[in-house]
Amino acid sequence: MSARELHLVGRLGGRGVLFPATQVRRVVDIADIVPVPHAAPAVRGLAALRSRVVTVIDSWRVLDLPSPPPGRHRAVTTAVDGHVYAVLVDDLEDAEPVEVVPLPPGTALGESWAAIATGSAVRDGEPLLAIDLARLIARVG
């Protein structure tokens, strides 16, 4: 049995997800996103957070999912290789200790989800997929 570790619980593409608390800097609401010419399609643009510019990642584009309605700018921030990213999500709930177990062999997630998933958990009867934010960022382009 693995240990319960702190994760941020949320939703992405309508699916329950977990982000390891060790990878999350903060939860933010982004008011303005400035497009970046010639950026990868999954880069929504840049945003200023506390006098720091961050790259905003369109998670739905990374996962080949339909984009949500305009105006959704809830995100988790993370640092990868010294750069700060804001990863857009459907919704975020709270951080709590969760026991994540390896995905059973042959679990059908689809290529995009399988590339970023590290395991799964069940909370209140709902299956949750543990996501590695660095792997998600690596798929941007």
PyMOL commands that set and color helices and strands:
alter all, ss='L'
color gray80, all
select helices_A, chain A and resi 21-23+59-62+111-116+133-138
alter helices_A, ss='H'
color red, helices_A
select strands_A, chain A and resi 4-12+15-20+26-29+43-49+52-57+74-80+83-88+91-99+117-123+126-131
alter strands_A, ss='S'
color yellow, strands_A
deselect
rebuild
show_as cartoon
